[in-house]
Amino acid sequence: MKKIEAIIQPHKLEDVKTALQTIGIDGMTIGEVRGHGRQKGHKEIYRGQEYKVDFLPKTKVELVVPASRVDEVAEALASAARTGAIGDGKIFITEVAEAIRIRNGDRGESAL
């Protein structure tokens, strides 16, 4: 099993959700996060005063999938989230040792 964590632009969440549902992936966790990469934020002007916005709003998508589907899921996620502009985000893939469904004790891929 693999855990996929993606940091994406908030306005791309619906596109990502639809792309994942299209390939049969329903379970995911979504969180609102803040951060920056190479773009280092941006400047805004409020009431004539310039402010530097260091941490930009992003959306974090987390899901655990069978190892056999990780490439398919990562490609669908990346394609749906891509705008071609700086700040599109990143995808991180890590190994998951075990998954346990709390309700009935199912383990491994059957818990997904």
Steps between C-alpha positions, in 0.01 A plus 500: 500500500611854430399832649467787255512852639441784256521871563288673235340835418166530686306579181612166347345283774176427313694403185722266704203347681320435170811350338554263793134395509517431125771237558316349799675674790245624754675520836717801566573751774508871420652777708552872464868582546733795440848501357730601220759349275726677258252780437557628858156660529400834353437864590161662547395857560238573765396859576809631325736283704699219337497162677694184423288185507750222578272201542244448226180297544530147362296180523649173619354177360594173671408150390627146540482270198619152406859509371381369163293816442740767622623611156147521359375701799801734506466571127127571527559728797786689332310543173193638678701737722734633231461859378854539369573790733740530793330382818308205353625286791674174573416131540674285761476120499598292803472138609221400739584203722146422616143624487231398748129576468389597849137393452565130440877440526563439128872525421710579196345584164160369612496788753522754218 
